[in-house]
Amino acid sequence: MKRHQLWMVVLVAVVLSFALKDALSADSGWWWSVGPVYRAEMDVEYSGSSYVQEQGVHAAASSSVDSGVGPADGYADRTYQDGFVNMDVATLNDALTWYWGYANPAQYNAAADTLSFHGGNGGSRVTRTTTMDETVDVKDDMEGAGVRAEFGRKVYVKGQMSLDVCGGVQGIWNLENSQSGSTYSETITSRRYTVDDVYALEGVIPPPVPYEGTYNGPGPLIPNIPTSRQQQGGGGSSVTAENDIHIDTEADLESLWLGARASWKGNGPLVIFLQPFVSFNYLDLSAKRTEQFNKVYADGSVKTLNEWKDDESESEWLLGAGVSVGGRVSLNKDWFVDLSMMYENVEEGDVDVGPNTVTMDPSGYSVSLQIGRGF
C-alpha cells in the first residue's frame, strides 16, 4: 500500500518551529505539539456475492445413468444379468421383438404369464442439493495508532478565557482487517441401484433355457418395453462442495485539519480546552481477495475445484468534522503536555474487489498525548 508518510511533515514542522524561535517574540502566542494518537470504533463492511454464485459453478450436475437396461418407457437394447431383450428388425413398427434370451427357468412365471429379468448393476443417479445460498454481509471494527501534530496561535484573551486558531496533521497507518467465510454450499449424492423388469408374455410360452433369439429371427415375440420396473437402491456416496472467501483489508488514513480552541485556565498549571474542527482526510484503501471452490469428502479430505484471486486499491479525499476536549499542563515557562479525546465523523470510502465491495467508515474516537512548546 502507498505510504504518504505524514511523519515527515511533522518532522519539518518541528524543525521549523525551532528555527523560528529566535524570530518570534517571547509573547508571540504561537505553540506547537506532537505525539502519538490512538483511534478506535472505525468500521469496515463487506458486501456482495461470490464468483461461484455469479458464474453458476457446481461440483456436479444432477443426472441419471441406466447401465445396460435402457429406459423403462422407450425402445432399447437391454442387457441383464440373466438375459437380454434387444430390438429386432421390426421393433419400431410393432413394439415387439424376437431378439431376446433368458438363462434361468425361475424367470418364467406361468401363473402370471410373465418373464422377469434382473440387472442394472452400475446404474446410478446423481442429485445436487443446494444447502446454502447467501450474500456477503459482514461488519467489523478497525482500530490503529499513529502520529498527530498540532500548531496554533492565541488570538484572544479575556481573564481566564482565551481563544486560539489552530490546525494540524495526523497519520494513522497500517490499519488491518481480515474476514473469511462461505456464501454457497451444495451436497452431491450418488446412489447405485439394480433393476427388476417384468414383461407380459400375453400367452407366449418361452422356449426351454438357455434360450437366445436372433436379430433376424424368427422366434417367439415379446414386448421390447417392460410392463413394469422396480429399482432397488444399492450403495452410494455423498460429498459437500462449498466456496471459501478470504479478504485482507489494509488502510492508511491521513488528515489535515483546521479549527478553533476555546480554553479556560484556573489558578494552577491546568488549562481545559474545547476544540471543534473540520478535516480533509486522505484514505488509501486496499483489499486482497481469494475465493476457492472446494469439494469436501466424507473422510475430511479436500479437493480445490476452482480458485480466483483479486487485488484492488482505491484512494480518495473525504471530508470530516469533529470536536476535541482535553487539558494542558505546563511543565515550565515554554514546555507543556496536552491530553485530548476526540470524536470525528468522516465520509465513507470503498473499494470493489471481485464480486465484493469493502466499505470503510473512518469515523471514530481518538485519544492523543502530546508534548509541545509555546513561544
Backbone torsions as a table, in degrees:
resi	resn	phi	psi	omega
1	MET	NA	143.4	-178.3
2	LYS	-66.7	137.7	-179.9
3	ARG	-114.5	122.5	178.2
4	HIS	-90.7	-17.6	171.5
5	GLN	53.9	65.9	177.3
6	LEU	-66.7	-12.6	178.2
7	TRP	-62.6	-24.5	176.1
8	MET	-67.2	-38.2	176.6
9	VAL	-63.9	-41.0	178.0
10	VAL	-60.0	-45.5	-179.4
11	LEU	-61.6	-43.9	178.2
12	VAL	-61.6	-40.9	179.6
13	ALA	-62.0	-41.6	179.5
14	VAL	-64.8	-44.8	-179.6
15	VAL	-61.9	-44.1	-179.3
16	LEU	-64.3	-34.6	179.9
17	SER	-63.7	-39.2	176.8
18	PHE	-70.2	-36.2	-179.3
19	ALA	-66.6	-29.9	-178.6
20	LEU	-89.8	0.3	-174.8
21	LYS	-56.2	-46.0	-176.7
22	ASP	-74.1	-20.8	-177.9
23	ALA	-83.1	-14.8	-177.8
24	LEU	-104.0	146.0	179.3
25	SER	-72.9	163.9	-177.6
26	ALA	-64.8	-23.3	-177.9
27	ASP	-115.6	36.1	-177.0
28	SER	-68.2	-25.3	-178.5
29	GLY	87.7	-3.5	178.2
30	TRP	-77.5	148.3	174.7
31	TRP	-152.3	158.6	173.5
32	TRP	-142.3	158.1	176.8
33	SER	-152.8	155.8	-179.7
34	VAL	-152.0	147.3	178.9
35	GLY	176.7	178.8	-178.8
36	PRO	-74.6	154.1	176.1
37	VAL	-134.8	142.8	177.9
38	TYR	-124.7	132.4	-176.8
39	ARG	-126.2	135.8	-178.8
40	ALA	-133.3	173.6	177.1
41	GLU	69.0	18.8	168.5
42	MET	-75.9	150.9	-176.0
43	ASP	-118.2	146.0	169.9
44	VAL	-130.2	132.1	-175.0
45	GLU	-124.4	138.4	-179.5
46	TYR	-115.7	132.1	-179.4
47	SER	-142.8	170.2	177.9
48	GLY	117.0	-157.3	-173.8
49	SER	-126.9	-143.4	-179.2
50	SER	-146.5	160.8	175.5
51	TYR	-64.2	-38.3	-179.2
52	VAL	-58.2	-44.7	-178.4
53	GLN	-75.0	-41.8	-178.0
54	GLU	-66.8	-36.4	-176.7
55	GLN	-95.4	-2.3	178.8
56	GLY	64.5	42.0	-178.7
57	VAL	-81.5	135.7	178.7
58	HIS	-136.2	156.6	178.6
59	ALA	-75.9	-29.4	179.5
60	ALA	-165.2	156.6	177.2
61	ALA	-98.2	150.4	174.2
62	SER	-65.4	138.1	-177.6
63	SER	-158.5	165.6	175.7
64	SER	-139.9	128.2	-178.0
65	VAL	-121.5	118.9	174.7
66	ASP	-94.4	116.7	-174.8
67	SER	-91.5	98.9	171.1
68	GLY	86.8	-27.5	-171.6
69	VAL	-96.1	-6.8	177.2
70	GLY	69.4	177.4	-179.5
71	PRO	-73.1	156.8	-178.5
72	ALA	-78.9	-14.7	-173.7
73	ASP	-126.6	24.3	-180.0
74	GLY	-147.6	161.4	-179.9
75	TYR	-69.1	143.0	-179.4
76	ALA	-168.7	161.9	167.5
77	ASP	-88.7	120.6	-172.3
78	ARG	-118.1	129.2	178.5
79	THR	-115.1	125.7	-178.9
80	TYR	-114.8	172.8	175.4
81	GLN	-68.2	-29.0	-174.6
82	ASP	-123.0	30.6	175.9
83	GLY	152.8	-163.8	179.6
84	PHE	-155.5	154.5	172.6
85	VAL	-137.3	101.1	-177.0
86	ASN	-107.0	169.1	174.4
87	MET	-80.6	140.1	175.7
88	ASP	-106.4	-169.3	-173.8
89	VAL	-63.2	-22.1	-174.5
90	ALA	-120.9	9.2	-174.9
91	THR	-57.2	-40.9	-177.1
92	LEU	-67.1	-15.5	179.6
93	ASN	-96.3	-40.2	-174.3
94	ASP	-118.1	1.3	178.8
95	ALA	65.8	8.9	-179.2
96	LEU	-112.2	168.3	177.8
97	THR	-151.6	143.2	168.7
98	TRP	-106.5	4.8	-180.0
99	TYR	-94.9	74.6	-179.8
100	TRP	-146.0	165.6	178.5
101	GLY	-160.2	157.7	177.4
102	TYR	-145.2	162.8	-169.3
103	ALA	-121.9	-14.0	-172.8
104	ASN	-129.8	126.5	-179.2
105	PRO	-61.8	-22.9	179.9
106	ALA	-67.5	-14.4	179.2
107	GLN	-70.0	-22.7	-177.2
108	TYR	-91.7	124.0	177.0
109	ASN	-112.5	98.3	-175.4
110	ALA	-64.3	-38.2	-177.8
111	ALA	-64.0	-39.4	-179.1
112	ALA	-89.0	-9.1	-177.9
113	ASP	58.2	48.1	-178.4
114	THR	-135.7	161.3	174.6
115	LEU	-129.1	127.6	-175.4
116	SER	-107.7	146.0	176.5
117	PHE	-131.5	148.8	-176.2
118	HIS	-129.2	135.7	179.9
119	GLY	176.9	-148.4	179.8
120	GLY	84.9	7.2	176.8
121	ASN	-57.7	131.1	-177.3
122	GLY	97.7	-12.3	173.0
123	GLY	-64.5	143.0	-176.5
124	SER	-144.9	156.1	175.8
125	ARG	-132.6	123.5	-179.7
126	VAL	-108.6	126.5	177.9
127	THR	-122.5	142.1	177.9
128	ARG	-116.2	125.2	-178.7
129	THR	-120.7	123.7	177.1
130	THR	-77.6	123.5	-178.2
131	THR	-107.0	-14.8	175.5
132	MET	-155.2	134.2	178.8
133	ASP	-150.7	88.4	-171.6
134	GLU	-127.9	173.1	174.4
135	THR	-104.9	164.3	175.4
136	VAL	-80.6	125.7	179.0
137	ASP	-152.6	85.0	-175.8
138	VAL	-130.5	137.8	176.9
139	LYS	-131.5	135.0	-176.1
140	ASP	-143.3	163.5	179.0
141	ASP	-89.5	151.3	170.9
142	MET	-126.8	148.8	176.6
143	GLU	-150.5	156.4	-178.7
144	GLY	-172.2	174.2	-176.6
145	ALA	-126.1	159.4	179.0
146	GLY	-166.3	-148.6	-177.1
147	VAL	-127.5	140.3	176.9
148	ARG	-128.6	132.5	177.3
149	ALA	-126.6	137.4	-178.4
150	GLU	-129.9	154.5	172.2
151	PHE	-144.4	157.2	179.5
152	GLY	-167.5	172.9	177.0
153	ARG	-143.7	133.6	178.2
154	LYS	-72.7	126.2	-177.6
155	VAL	-116.9	-11.5	-178.1
156	TYR	-153.5	135.1	177.6
157	VAL	-138.1	131.7	173.9
158	LYS	-147.2	108.3	-177.6
159	GLY	62.8	-125.5	179.2
160	GLN	-88.0	-3.6	-178.9
161	MET	-98.8	147.1	176.5
162	SER	-149.2	160.6	179.9
163	LEU	-132.7	130.0	177.9
164	ASP	-118.4	145.7	163.5
165	VAL	-96.6	140.2	-172.3
166	CYS	-149.9	168.2	178.1
167	GLY	-161.3	-176.3	179.4
168	GLY	172.2	-177.5	177.5
169	VAL	-131.4	154.9	179.1
170	GLN	-149.4	139.5	176.2
171	GLY	-133.1	125.5	174.2
172	ILE	-121.6	114.9	-170.8
173	TRP	-116.4	164.2	174.1
174	ASN	60.3	38.5	171.7
175	LEU	-72.0	133.4	-174.8
176	GLU	-137.1	147.0	173.2
177	ASN	-154.3	142.2	179.6
178	SER	-132.7	140.4	178.1
179	GLN	-137.0	141.7	176.1
180	SER	-134.5	147.5	177.6
181	GLY	177.6	-177.2	-178.1
182	SER	-131.0	144.1	177.7
183	THR	-117.2	-14.1	-175.8
184	TYR	-144.4	138.1	173.4
185	SER	-149.7	154.2	179.1
186	GLU	-146.7	155.3	177.6
187	THR	-114.3	127.5	178.1
188	ILE	-105.8	117.3	-178.6
189	THR	-114.7	128.6	178.7
190	SER	-119.8	125.5	-179.2
191	ARG	-126.0	132.0	174.6
192	ARG	-95.3	156.4	-177.1
193	TYR	-151.9	163.9	172.6
194	THR	-115.9	163.5	-173.5
195	VAL	-127.1	137.9	170.2
196	ASP	-116.7	112.2	178.9
197	ASP	-107.0	137.7	179.1
198	VAL	-120.4	131.9	-180.0
199	TYR	-114.9	130.1	175.1
200	ALA	-78.0	125.2	-174.7
201	LEU	-86.8	-20.7	178.5
202	GLU	51.8	47.3	174.7
203	GLY	92.4	-10.1	179.0
204	VAL	-73.2	131.2	177.7
205	ILE	-101.2	119.6	-177.0
206	PRO	-65.0	143.8	173.9
207	PRO	-64.1	162.5	178.6
208	PRO	-61.6	150.5	178.0
209	VAL	-77.7	155.6	-10.1
210	PRO	-78.8	140.7	-178.5
211	TYR	-124.4	136.9	176.5
212	GLU	-140.8	112.0	175.9
213	GLY	-78.7	175.4	-178.6
214	THR	-123.8	165.8	-177.4
215	TYR	-62.8	-42.5	-176.1
216	ASN	-89.5	-11.0	176.8
217	GLY	64.1	-155.6	-2.2
218	PRO	-79.3	178.8	178.7
219	GLY	174.7	175.4	178.6
220	PRO	-62.3	138.6	-176.5
221	LEU	-98.8	134.2	173.0
222	ILE	-131.2	163.7	177.9
223	PRO	-65.0	146.7	173.5
224	ASN	-80.3	-26.6	179.4
225	ILE	-97.4	128.5	-178.6
226	PRO	-62.9	146.5	177.0
227	THR	-70.0	-36.2	178.0
228	SER	-149.0	155.7	178.2
229	ARG	-140.3	136.2	173.4
230	GLN	-123.1	134.8	178.3
231	GLN	-109.7	135.2	179.0
232	GLN	-112.7	124.0	-179.5
233	GLY	-68.5	139.0	176.4
234	GLY	-115.9	-150.4	-179.8
235	GLY	-71.5	163.5	179.9
236	GLY	-162.9	-176.2	-179.4
237	SER	-149.1	161.0	-179.4
238	SER	-142.1	134.3	176.8
239	VAL	-131.6	158.6	178.3
240	THR	-113.8	139.0	174.4
241	ALA	-123.3	134.7	-178.7
242	GLU	-150.2	154.4	175.9
243	ASN	-92.3	153.5	178.9
244	ASP	-130.3	114.3	-177.9
245	ILE	-107.4	131.4	176.2
246	HIS	-131.3	127.2	-179.7
247	ILE	-127.0	125.6	173.4
248	ASP	-105.7	124.3	-178.8
249	THR	-114.8	135.0	175.1
250	GLU	-129.6	148.5	-178.8
251	ALA	-150.1	146.1	168.3
252	ASP	-119.9	134.4	179.8
253	LEU	-124.6	116.8	-177.9
254	GLU	-125.3	138.5	-168.6
255	SER	-134.5	144.6	166.0
256	LEU	-115.8	135.5	-177.3
257	TRP	-142.5	155.4	177.4
258	LEU	-135.2	143.9	-179.3
259	GLY	-165.3	-171.1	177.6
260	ALA	-131.8	145.0	-177.4
261	ARG	-122.5	121.4	173.2
262	ALA	-100.4	126.7	-173.7
263	SER	-124.4	152.0	174.2
264	TRP	-131.5	128.6	-178.1
265	LYS	-115.6	124.6	176.5
266	GLY	-82.9	-158.3	-178.6
267	ASN	-80.8	-20.2	-178.3
268	GLY	-93.8	-160.2	-177.8
269	PRO	-83.5	-3.2	-174.0
270	LEU	-88.7	133.6	173.6
271	VAL	-119.4	126.2	177.2
272	ILE	-97.6	136.8	-178.7
273	PHE	-138.0	154.0	174.5
274	LEU	-126.3	129.6	-169.9
275	GLN	-137.5	96.6	170.4
276	PRO	-77.5	152.5	-178.0
277	PHE	-156.6	160.4	170.0
278	VAL	-116.1	151.8	-174.2
279	SER	-136.8	154.6	174.4
280	PHE	-121.9	112.0	-168.0
281	ASN	-112.1	130.8	177.9
282	TYR	-103.9	112.3	-177.9
283	LEU	-104.9	122.7	174.4
284	ASP	-110.1	107.5	-171.6
285	LEU	-118.4	128.8	178.4
286	SER	-133.9	153.6	-179.3
287	ALA	-144.7	134.5	173.4
288	LYS	-113.2	128.3	-173.8
289	ARG	-125.9	134.1	174.2
290	THR	-127.9	131.8	175.2
291	GLU	-128.3	131.0	175.8
292	GLN	-121.4	146.3	172.0
293	PHE	-112.9	111.8	-170.2
294	ASN	-116.0	142.3	171.3
295	LYS	-99.0	125.5	-177.2
296	VAL	-110.8	118.4	-177.6
297	TYR	-87.8	168.0	-176.4
298	ALA	-61.6	-29.3	-179.3
299	ASP	-84.2	4.6	178.4
300	GLY	92.6	-8.4	179.3
301	SER	-71.1	152.2	-174.1
302	VAL	-127.1	137.6	174.5
303	LYS	-124.7	124.1	178.7
304	THR	-82.0	120.6	-178.3
305	LEU	-91.3	-38.2	179.9
306	ASN	-145.1	155.6	176.8
307	GLU	-148.9	138.9	177.9
308	TRP	-131.4	142.7	178.8
309	LYS	-132.9	138.5	178.0
310	ASP	-138.3	147.9	178.8
311	ASP	-144.2	110.2	-176.2
312	GLU	-133.1	155.1	176.3
313	SER	-144.2	155.8	-179.4
314	GLU	-148.1	136.8	177.9
315	SER	-124.6	138.0	-179.2
316	GLU	-158.7	155.7	176.0
317	TRP	-90.4	135.8	-177.8
318	LEU	-129.4	136.5	177.5
319	LEU	-82.9	150.2	178.4
320	GLY	-150.8	165.8	176.2
321	ALA	-151.7	148.8	-178.4
322	GLY	-163.8	-173.3	179.5
323	VAL	-143.6	144.6	-179.8
324	SER	-126.7	138.8	173.7
325	VAL	-127.4	146.5	-178.7
326	GLY	-178.3	-167.6	-178.8
327	GLY	-139.8	152.8	177.8
328	ARG	-123.9	131.4	177.9
329	VAL	-117.8	123.5	178.8
330	SER	-75.8	133.0	176.1
331	LEU	-92.0	-34.8	174.4
332	ASN	-160.2	-159.4	-176.5
333	LYS	-61.2	-36.4	-175.0
334	ASP	-106.6	-37.6	-170.0
335	TRP	-96.3	150.2	-179.4
336	PHE	-151.1	168.2	174.8
337	VAL	-125.4	130.7	175.8
338	ASP	-109.3	136.1	169.8
339	LEU	-123.7	122.0	-175.9
340	SER	-135.6	151.3	174.0
341	MET	-123.3	137.8	-172.6
342	MET	-134.2	151.9	163.4
343	TYR	-126.4	134.0	-179.7
344	GLU	-133.2	132.2	175.8
345	ASN	-102.5	122.8	-174.8
346	VAL	-127.2	147.3	175.3
347	GLU	-60.3	156.9	179.1
348	GLU	-83.2	151.6	171.8
349	GLY	-126.0	154.4	-178.3
350	ASP	-146.9	163.5	176.1
351	VAL	-142.5	135.4	176.0
352	ASP	-91.1	129.5	179.4
353	VAL	-135.2	108.2	-175.3
354	GLY	61.9	-138.8	179.7
355	PRO	-80.6	5.8	-175.0
356	ASN	-115.5	157.5	173.7
357	THR	-121.8	130.3	175.7
358	VAL	-105.6	119.2	-178.6
359	THR	-115.2	127.2	179.5
360	MET	-113.2	131.4	173.0
361	ASP	-106.8	104.3	-176.0
362	PRO	-76.2	-3.3	178.7
363	SER	-58.0	143.2	179.9
364	GLY	177.2	179.8	178.6
365	TYR	-100.2	141.1	-178.8
366	SER	-132.9	155.4	171.7
367	VAL	-135.1	139.5	-176.8
368	SER	-140.3	137.5	175.3
369	LEU	-117.9	120.5	-173.9
370	GLN	-130.2	150.8	171.2
371	ILE	-111.8	139.4	-175.5
372	GLY	-147.7	179.2	-175.9
373	ARG	-142.7	140.1	175.5
374	GLY	-108.8	158.2	-179.5
375	PHE	-126.6	NA	NA
